[in-house]
Amino acid sequence: MSRPLDVVIVGGGTAGWMTAAALVGVLKPNVCRVRLIESDEIGIVGVGEATLPQMKDFNDLVGIDEAEMMRSTNATFKLGIEFLDWGFKGSTYVHPFGAHGQAWGGVGFHHHWLRAAQNGRPWDIEAFSYAVVASRCDRFEFPSRDPAAIEATYNYAYHFDASLYARYLRGFAEARGLRRTEGKVVEVVLHPESGNVDAIRMESGELVAGDLFIDCSGFRGLIIGQALQSGFEDWSKWLPCDRALAVPCDRAGRFTPFTRSTAREAGWQWRIPLQHRTGNGYVYSSSFISDDDAAATLMRNLDGEAQAEPRPLRFKAGRRVDCWRKNCIAMGLASGFLEPLESTSIYLVQVAITNLLRLFPRNPVDPALVEEFNRLVDNEYDRIRDFLILHYHANTREDGELWRYCRDMEVPDSLRSKIELFTRRGHLPQYKDGLFSPPSWLSVLLGQGLRPQAYDRLADNLPLDELFARMETLHARIDARTAAMPGHDAFVRSYCASAEAVRAPALAGADA
């Protein structure tokens, strides 16, 4: 039997502690021994507060109690993302975590919806999404476990304080034997012949050896970039936003079970409701607005009083050429960055961890496993990239140079073909593996103003009167069931109210 591999994680934050929690929570001690090195003097980005439904899968896999985690992180529930003013000024749509309607006769619902519209019944397609209707009403409950129920046609994610989530995972991992070392890394020691990482040297002088190194050092890419020279593929020509300002404010207004993204002149603003406060930020392109003007825009568009000064962040969209090189794997910002428009940053950490668990090596370097890991991660990045570009490219706004630039830019061929197939025949991308299923693409394509010229002719097999009757029945069922759901605020207070939120005066009287 081979000895356990010594895994050294460099850097904490969300990526580092998610990786640590997964390794010690899923793998046995005879498979690996894990040590995490971080410095309290080095700040973490830690503004990501919105997740995707796959986050629950990760927590369940690792063995995390949902309600306890939510109490510890001031978390709330998320049914999707609302987009304001994206396709054009005054437009609004929700990207829901759930389906639009039901497939009938082997044909996707949107084809039936298109056929109905062409025959005098132009329903709003969002009325057939359980997640969208619940979001619009600020309601929440857990999905049904009965796959045949209309209440099973949606999913949910979380809003949480990312720094508190990292702290929670630290306690979880340390309770399961993880060893944490406080200190700075000052040198990466490479093997003179193989080029593998032999050890890292601490500022204290300690030399920490390992078999497998996980680089969670953020944008610096201390090991993967600086030491192992894995290049960076720059996607800023398609995703030109390169800066963000983040600021929390007092909780006020609607306690929504969704993230809000509002398009601004040179980017977009996020609004994320937590139990004790609201997270806000402005993601923008420095080529089209000054930092001072961006800060002023953000501060005058807050729901409540700001709790701090805006914190600046700088970034570049793209990914590493190799996220696994030699005996080092990059996680989180060290592997790349795609702006937080669709809450994909934590997901990309999760999918890298999941692939690592599936491909965990017996030896520090296995070329076949390295190649497969990089292929899987590259696919995820490429598909998310196209999805994000779509939001910017498909617009008819005339109030900012950024929007004109994005509308006129050449997009990747992979995205261009998706747009053409949808506009010609209503065809939607469908991946065997990976993020963003057909309902996600449908919501954004339609929400940004694109319309198919034709629908699947198989939809004609259903008589029109029967089609109209089915759609009316489905619409009524969704309205009736969502009206019976508890309010999001009431559900959070009964299920996972945090001590900090209970003390906050805003919680007691808001959002009845």
C-alpha positions as CSV (number, residue, x, y, z in Angstrom):
1,M,0.0,0.0,0.0
2,S,1.4,3.4,-1.0
3,R,1.8,6.0,1.7
4,P,-0.5,9.0,2.0
5,L,0.4,12.0,-0.1
6,D,1.4,15.1,1.7
7,V,-0.7,18.0,0.4
8,V,0.3,21.6,1.0
9,I,-2.3,24.3,0.4
10,V,-0.7,27.7,0.1
11,G,-3.3,30.4,0.9
12,G,-6.5,30.4,2.8
13,G,-9.6,32.4,1.8
14,T,-12.6,30.8,0.3
15,A,-10.6,28.7,-2.2
16,G,-8.1,27.5,0.3
17,W,-10.5,26.5,3.0
18,M,-13.0,24.9,0.5
19,T,-10.1,22.7,-0.8
20,A,-9.0,21.9,2.7
21,A,-12.5,21.0,3.9
22,A,-13.1,18.8,0.9
23,L,-9.8,16.9,1.2
24,V,-10.2,16.1,4.9
25,G,-14.0,15.7,4.7
26,V,-14.0,13.3,1.8
27,L,-10.7,11.5,1.6
28,K,-9.4,9.2,4.3
29,P,-6.2,9.9,6.2
30,N,-4.5,7.0,4.5
31,V,-5.0,8.8,1.2
32,C,-3.6,12.2,2.1
33,R,-2.3,14.4,4.9
34,V,-3.2,18.1,4.5
35,R,-1.5,21.2,5.7
36,L,-2.6,24.8,5.0
37,I,-0.4,27.8,5.1
38,E,-1.7,31.3,5.2
39,S,-0.8,34.7,6.6
40,D,-3.2,36.9,8.5
41,E,-1.2,39.9,7.1
42,I,-2.2,39.1,3.5
43,G,-5.7,40.2,2.7
44,I,-8.1,38.1,0.8
45,V,-10.5,39.3,-1.9
46,G,-13.5,37.8,-0.1
47,V,-16.3,39.9,-1.7
48,G,-18.0,37.0,-3.4
49,E,-21.3,36.6,-1.6
50,A,-23.5,34.9,-4.2
51,T,-23.4,31.2,-5.2
52,L,-25.0,28.8,-7.6
53,P,-27.1,25.7,-6.7
54,Q,-24.1,23.4,-7.1
55,M,-22.9,24.9,-3.8
56,K,-25.4,22.8,-1.9
57,D,-24.0,19.7,-3.6
58,F,-20.5,20.6,-2.4
59,N,-21.7,21.2,1.2
60,D,-23.5,17.9,1.2
61,L,-20.5,16.0,-0.3
62,V,-18.2,17.4,2.4
63,G,-20.7,16.8,5.2
64,I,-21.7,20.4,6.1
65,D,-24.9,21.0,8.0
66,E,-26.9,23.5,5.9
67,A,-28.7,25.4,8.6
68,E,-25.6,25.6,10.8
69,M,-23.6,26.9,7.9
70,M,-26.2,29.5,7.1
71,R,-26.5,30.7,10.7
72,S,-22.7,31.1,10.8
73,T,-22.4,33.1,7.6
74,N,-25.5,35.3,7.8
75,A,-26.8,33.5,4.7
76,T,-30.0,33.8,2.8
77,F,-31.5,31.9,-0.1
78,K,-31.2,32.6,-3.8
79,L,-33.5,31.5,-6.5
80,G,-31.8,33.3,-9.4
81,I,-30.4,36.6,-10.6
82,E,-32.5,39.6,-11.7
83,F,-31.1,41.7,-14.5
84,L,-32.2,45.3,-14.9
85,D,-31.5,47.5,-17.9
86,W,-29.2,45.0,-19.6
87,G,-30.7,44.4,-23.0
88,F,-32.0,48.0,-23.1
89,K,-32.9,50.7,-20.6
90,G,-36.1,49.7,-18.8
91,S,-35.7,45.9,-19.5
92,T,-35.9,43.4,-16.7
93,Y,-35.6,39.6,-16.6
94,V,-34.7,36.9,-14.1
95,H,-32.2,34.1,-14.8
96,P,-33.8,31.5,-12.6
97,F,-32.5,28.3,-11.0
98,G,-35.2,26.2,-12.6
99,A,-37.1,25.3,-15.7
100,H,-39.5,27.4,-17.8
101,G,-42.6,25.2,-18.2
102,Q,-42.5,21.6,-19.1
103,A,-41.5,19.6,-22.2
104,W,-44.5,18.2,-24.1
105,G,-44.3,15.7,-26.9
106,G,-40.6,15.6,-26.6
107,V,-40.3,19.3,-27.4
108,G,-38.9,22.0,-25.1
109,F,-41.5,24.3,-23.6
110,H,-40.1,27.4,-25.2
111,H,-41.1,26.0,-28.6
112,H,-44.7,25.6,-27.5
113,W,-44.5,29.1,-26.0
114,L,-43.2,30.5,-29.4
115,R,-46.0,28.7,-31.2
116,A,-48.6,30.1,-28.9
117,A,-47.3,33.6,-29.3
118,Q,-47.4,33.3,-33.1
119,N,-51.1,32.2,-32.8
120,G,-52.3,35.1,-30.7
121,R,-51.4,34.1,-27.1
122,P,-48.2,36.1,-26.2
123,W,-47.7,35.0,-22.6
124,D,-44.7,36.2,-20.6
125,I,-42.5,33.1,-20.5
126,E,-41.4,34.0,-16.9
127,A,-45.0,33.3,-15.8
128,F,-44.2,29.6,-16.4
129,S,-41.1,29.5,-14.2
130,Y,-41.7,28.6,-10.6
131,A,-38.4,30.2,-9.5
132,V,-39.1,33.5,-11.3
133,V,-42.7,33.8,-9.9
134,A,-41.5,33.0,-6.4
135,S,-38.6,35.5,-6.8
136,R,-41.0,38.3,-7.9
137,C,-43.1,37.7,-4.8
138,D,-40.1,37.4,-2.4
139,R,-41.1,33.9,-1.3
140,F,-39.2,30.8,-0.6
141,E,-39.5,27.2,0.5
142,F,-37.5,24.1,-0.2
143,P,-38.2,22.3,-3.5
144,S,-40.4,19.2,-3.4
145,R,-38.7,15.8,-3.5
146,D,-41.5,14.5,-5.7
147,P,-40.0,14.8,-9.2
148,A,-43.5,14.9,-10.7
149,A,-44.6,18.0,-8.7
150,I,-44.5,21.5,-10.1
151,E,-42.7,22.4,-6.8
152,A,-39.7,20.3,-7.9
153,T,-39.0,22.4,-11.0
154,Y,-36.6,24.8,-9.3
155,N,-33.4,24.8,-7.2
156,Y,-31.7,27.2,-4.9
157,A,-28.3,28.6,-3.9
158,Y,-27.1,30.9,-1.1
159,H,-26.0,34.4,-0.4
160,F,-23.5,34.5,2.4
161,D,-20.6,36.4,3.8
162,A,-17.6,34.7,2.1
163,S,-15.1,35.6,4.8
164,L,-17.4,34.0,7.4
165,Y,-17.8,31.0,5.2
166,A,-14.0,30.6,5.0
167,R,-13.9,30.9,8.8
168,Y,-16.6,28.3,9.1
169,L,-14.7,25.9,6.8
170,R,-11.5,26.4,8.8
171,G,-13.2,25.2,12.0
172,F,-14.7,22.3,10.1
173,A,-11.3,21.2,8.6
174,E,-9.3,21.7,11.7
175,A,-11.8,19.6,13.7
176,R,-11.0,16.8,11.2
177,G,-7.2,16.9,11.5
178,L,-6.1,19.6,9.2
179,R,-2.9,21.4,10.3
180,R,-2.8,25.1,9.7
181,T,0.4,27.1,9.8
182,E,0.5,30.9,10.1
183,G,3.2,32.7,8.1
184,K,4.4,34.1,4.8
185,V,5.9,32.1,2.0
186,V,9.1,33.7,0.7
187,E,10.5,31.1,-1.7
188,V,9.3,28.2,-3.8
189,V,12.0,25.5,-4.1
190,L,12.0,23.6,-7.3
191,H,13.7,20.2,-8.0
192,P,16.7,21.0,-10.2
193,E,16.0,18.2,-12.6
194,S,12.3,17.5,-12.8
195,G,11.2,21.1,-12.1
196,N,8.6,19.9,-9.6
197,V,7.9,21.8,-6.4
198,D,10.0,20.2,-3.7
199,A,9.1,22.6,-0.9
200,I,8.2,26.1,0.1
201,R,10.3,28.3,2.4
202,M,8.6,30.3,5.1
203,E,9.6,33.7,6.4
204,S,10.4,31.9,9.7
205,G,13.0,29.8,7.8
206,E,11.0,26.6,8.0
207,L,11.1,24.5,4.8
208,V,7.7,22.8,4.2
209,A,8.1,19.8,1.9
210,G,5.1,18.1,0.1
211,D,4.1,15.8,-2.6
212,L,1.2,17.9,-4.1
213,F,0.9,21.7,-3.8
214,I,-2.4,23.6,-4.1
215,D,-1.9,27.2,-5.1
216,C,-4.6,29.4,-3.5
217,S,-2.5,32.5,-3.4
218,G,-5.0,34.6,-5.3
219,F,-4.1,36.7,-8.3
220,R,-0.4,36.5,-7.5
221,G,-0.3,32.8,-8.5
222,L,2.8,32.4,-6.3
223,I,3.5,28.9,-7.3
224,I,1.6,28.2,-10.6
225,G,2.5,31.6,-12.2
226,Q,5.6,32.9,-10.6
227,A,7.5,29.7,-10.0
228,L,6.1,27.3,-12.6
229,Q,5.5,29.9,-15.3
230,S,2.0,28.7,-16.4
231,G,0.9,31.5,-18.8
232,F,-2.3,33.5,-18.6
233,E,-4.8,33.6,-21.4
234,D,-6.2,37.1,-21.5
235,W,-10.0,37.5,-22.4
236,S,-10.3,41.2,-21.6
237,K,-11.1,42.0,-25.3
238,W,-14.4,40.2,-24.7
239,L,-14.9,40.9,-21.0
240,P,-13.5,44.5,-20.7
241,C,-14.5,45.1,-17.1
242,D,-11.3,45.2,-15.1
243,R,-12.2,46.8,-11.8
244,A,-14.7,46.6,-9.0
245,L,-15.7,48.6,-5.9
246,A,-17.4,46.7,-3.1
247,V,-19.3,48.2,-0.1
248,P,-21.8,46.9,2.4
249,C,-24.8,48.9,3.5
250,D,-27.6,48.7,6.1
251,R,-30.3,46.3,5.1
252,A,-33.3,48.1,3.7
253,G,-36.0,47.6,1.1
254,R,-37.1,44.2,-0.2
255,F,-35.5,41.1,1.3
256,T,-35.2,39.3,-2.0
257,P,-34.4,35.7,-2.6
258,F,-32.3,36.7,-5.6
259,T,-29.2,38.7,-6.6
260,R,-29.8,41.9,-8.5
261,S,-27.6,43.0,-11.3
262,T,-28.3,46.5,-12.6
263,A,-26.5,47.7,-15.8
264,R,-24.8,51.1,-15.4
265,E,-23.1,53.3,-18.0
266,A,-19.7,51.6,-17.8
267,G,-20.5,48.2,-16.1
268,W,-23.0,46.9,-13.6
269,Q,-23.9,47.0,-10.0
270,W,-24.7,44.0,-7.7
271,R,-27.1,43.9,-4.8
272,I,-26.9,40.9,-2.5
273,P,-29.2,40.6,0.5
274,L,-27.7,39.0,3.6
275,Q,-29.4,38.6,7.0
276,H,-27.5,41.5,8.7
277,R,-26.6,43.8,5.8
278,T,-26.7,44.2,2.0
279,G,-23.7,43.6,-0.1
280,N,-23.1,46.0,-3.0
281,G,-20.5,46.5,-5.7
282,Y,-19.9,48.2,-9.1
283,V,-18.0,46.1,-11.7
284,Y,-16.7,48.5,-14.4
285,S,-14.2,49.1,-17.2
286,S,-11.5,51.6,-16.4
287,S,-11.4,52.4,-20.1
288,F,-14.9,53.9,-19.9
289,I,-15.2,55.5,-16.5
290,S,-12.9,57.0,-13.8
291,D,-12.5,55.4,-10.4
292,D,-14.0,58.5,-8.7
293,D,-17.1,58.5,-11.0
294,A,-17.6,54.8,-10.5
295,A,-17.5,55.3,-6.7
296,A,-19.9,58.1,-6.9
297,T,-22.3,56.0,-9.0
298,L,-22.1,53.1,-6.5
299,M,-22.7,55.2,-3.4
300,R,-25.7,57.1,-4.7
301,N,-27.4,53.8,-5.7
302,L,-27.4,52.0,-2.3
303,D,-30.6,50.9,-0.5
304,G,-29.3,51.9,2.9
305,E,-26.5,53.8,4.6
306,A,-23.1,52.7,3.7
307,Q,-21.2,50.8,6.4
308,A,-17.7,51.5,5.0
309,E,-15.8,53.2,2.3
310,P,-15.8,51.3,-1.1
311,R,-13.0,48.7,-1.3
312,P,-11.3,48.7,-4.7
313,L,-10.3,45.5,-6.6
314,R,-8.4,45.1,-9.9
315,F,-8.5,42.1,-12.1
316,K,-8.2,40.8,-15.7
317,A,-10.6,38.3,-17.2
318,G,-8.9,35.1,-18.3
319,R,-7.4,31.8,-17.1
320,R,-4.2,29.9,-16.8
321,V,-2.9,28.0,-19.7
322,D,-2.4,25.0,-17.3
323,C,-4.2,25.0,-14.0
324,W,-2.4,21.8,-13.1
325,R,1.3,22.0,-13.9
326,K,3.9,19.6,-12.6
327,N,2.8,18.8,-9.0
328,C,0.9,22.0,-8.4
329,I,-2.8,22.7,-8.9
330,A,-4.1,26.3,-9.0
331,M,-7.5,26.9,-7.3
332,G,-9.6,30.1,-7.2
333,L,-8.1,33.3,-8.4
334,A,-4.7,31.7,-8.9
335,S,-6.3,29.7,-11.8
336,G,-8.1,32.6,-13.4
337,F,-10.9,35.0,-13.0
338,L,-14.2,35.6,-14.7
339,E,-16.1,38.6,-13.3
340,P,-18.9,37.8,-10.8
341,L,-21.8,38.5,-13.2
342,E,-23.2,35.0,-12.9
343,S,-21.7,34.1,-9.5
344,T,-19.3,31.6,-11.0
345,S,-16.1,32.3,-9.0
346,I,-16.9,29.9,-6.1
347,Y,-18.4,27.4,-8.6
348,L,-15.1,27.3,-10.4
349,V,-13.3,26.5,-7.2
350,Q,-15.9,23.8,-6.5
351,V,-15.6,22.1,-9.9
352,A,-11.8,22.1,-9.7
353,I,-12.0,20.5,-6.2
354,T,-14.6,17.9,-7.5
355,N,-12.3,17.0,-10.4
356,L,-9.3,16.7,-8.1
357,L,-11.2,14.3,-5.8
358,R,-12.2,12.2,-8.8
359,L,-8.7,12.2,-10.2
360,F,-6.7,12.2,-7.0
361,P,-3.3,10.7,-7.8
362,R,-1.4,7.9,-6.2
363,N,1.8,9.7,-7.3
364,P,2.4,13.5,-7.3
365,V,2.6,13.6,-11.0
366,D,0.5,11.5,-13.4
367,P,0.5,13.0,-16.9
368,A,-2.8,11.4,-17.9
369,L,-4.6,12.7,-14.8
370,V,-3.0,16.2,-15.3
371,E,-4.2,16.3,-18.9
372,E,-7.8,15.3,-18.0
373,F,-8.0,17.7,-15.1
374,N,-6.9,20.6,-17.4
375,R,-9.3,19.6,-20.1
376,L,-12.3,19.6,-17.7
377,V,-11.3,22.9,-16.1
378,D,-10.7,24.5,-19.6
379,N,-14.2,23.4,-20.7
380,E,-15.8,25.0,-17.7
381,Y,-13.9,28.3,-18.2
382,D,-14.7,28.4,-22.0
383,R,-18.4,27.8,-21.6
384,I,-18.8,30.3,-18.7
385,R,-16.8,32.8,-20.8
386,D,-19.3,32.5,-23.7
387,F,-22.3,32.8,-21.3
388,L,-20.9,36.0,-19.8
389,I,-20.0,37.6,-23.1
390,L,-23.6,37.0,-24.3
391,H,-24.9,39.4,-21.6
392,Y,-22.7,42.2,-22.9
393,H,-22.8,41.5,-26.6
394,A,-26.6,41.2,-27.0
395,N,-27.7,44.7,-26.1
396,T,-29.3,47.7,-27.8
397,R,-28.2,50.3,-25.2
398,E,-27.1,53.7,-26.5
399,D,-26.1,55.4,-23.2
400,G,-22.5,54.3,-22.9
401,E,-19.4,53.6,-24.9
402,L,-18.9,50.2,-23.1
403,W,-22.2,48.9,-24.5
404,R,-21.6,50.1,-28.0
405,Y,-18.1,48.5,-27.9
406,C,-19.5,45.1,-26.6
407,R,-22.3,45.1,-29.2
408,D,-19.9,45.7,-32.1
409,M,-17.0,43.4,-30.9
410,E,-16.2,40.1,-32.6
411,V,-17.2,37.3,-30.2
412,P,-15.8,33.7,-30.1
413,D,-17.0,31.4,-32.8
414,S,-18.4,29.1,-30.2
415,L,-20.7,31.8,-29.0
416,R,-21.6,33.1,-32.4
417,S,-22.8,29.6,-33.5
418,K,-25.0,29.4,-30.3
419,I,-26.6,32.7,-31.1
420,E,-27.3,31.8,-34.7
421,L,-28.8,28.4,-33.8
422,F,-31.1,30.1,-31.3
423,T,-32.3,32.9,-33.5
424,R,-32.9,30.6,-36.5
425,R,-34.7,27.7,-34.8
426,G,-34.8,28.2,-31.0
427,H,-32.0,25.7,-30.4
428,L,-30.4,25.8,-27.0
429,P,-26.9,24.6,-25.9
430,Q,-27.0,21.5,-23.8
431,Y,-23.9,20.0,-22.2
432,K,-23.4,16.6,-20.8
433,D,-21.2,18.1,-18.2
434,G,-20.7,21.6,-17.1
435,L,-22.5,24.7,-16.1
436,F,-25.5,26.5,-17.5
437,S,-28.2,24.3,-18.7
438,P,-30.8,25.2,-21.4
439,P,-33.1,27.1,-19.0
440,S,-30.2,29.4,-18.2
441,W,-29.4,30.1,-21.8
442,L,-33.0,30.6,-22.6
443,S,-33.5,33.2,-19.9
444,V,-30.6,35.3,-21.0
445,L,-31.1,35.0,-24.7
446,L,-34.7,36.1,-24.4
447,G,-34.0,38.5,-21.7
448,Q,-31.4,40.3,-23.7
449,G,-33.9,40.7,-26.6
450,L,-33.1,37.9,-29.0
451,R,-36.1,36.0,-30.5
452,P,-36.1,32.9,-32.6
453,Q,-37.4,33.2,-36.2
454,A,-39.0,29.7,-36.0
455,Y,-39.8,26.9,-33.5
456,D,-39.4,23.2,-33.7
457,R,-42.0,21.8,-36.1
458,L,-42.7,18.9,-33.7
459,A,-44.5,21.4,-31.6
460,D,-47.2,21.4,-34.2
461,N,-48.2,17.9,-33.3
462,L,-50.1,19.3,-30.2
463,P,-53.5,20.7,-31.2
464,L,-53.7,24.5,-30.5
465,D,-56.7,24.3,-28.2
466,E,-55.0,21.6,-26.1
467,L,-51.8,23.7,-26.0
468,F,-53.6,26.8,-24.8
469,A,-55.4,24.7,-22.1
470,R,-52.2,23.1,-20.9
471,M,-50.5,26.5,-20.7
472,E,-53.4,28.1,-18.8
473,T,-53.4,25.2,-16.3
474,L,-49.7,25.3,-15.8
475,H,-49.8,29.1,-15.2
476,A,-52.6,28.7,-12.7
477,R,-50.8,26.0,-10.8
478,I,-47.7,28.0,-10.5
479,D,-49.5,31.1,-9.3
480,A,-51.5,29.1,-6.7
481,R,-48.5,27.2,-5.3
482,T,-46.2,30.3,-5.1
483,A,-48.9,32.3,-3.4
484,A,-49.0,29.7,-0.6
485,M,-45.2,29.8,0.0
486,P,-43.9,31.6,3.1
487,G,-42.1,34.9,2.7
488,H,-38.3,34.7,2.2
489,D,-37.7,36.7,5.4
490,A,-40.0,34.5,7.5
491,F,-38.4,31.3,6.2
492,V,-34.9,32.5,6.9
493,R,-35.8,33.6,10.5
494,S,-37.5,30.2,11.2
495,Y,-34.7,28.1,9.6
496,C,-31.4,29.7,10.1
497,A,-31.5,33.2,11.7
498,S,-28.0,34.2,12.8
499,A,-27.3,35.8,16.2
500,E,-26.0,38.9,14.5
501,A,-29.2,39.3,12.4
502,V,-31.5,38.8,15.4
503,R,-29.7,41.6,17.1
504,A,-30.0,43.9,14.1
505,P,-33.0,46.3,14.4
506,A,-33.6,46.1,10.7
507,L,-34.6,42.5,10.8
508,A,-37.5,42.8,13.3
509,G,-39.5,45.4,11.4
510,A,-38.5,44.9,7.7
511,D,-40.1,43.0,4.9
512,A,-43.2,41.8,6.6
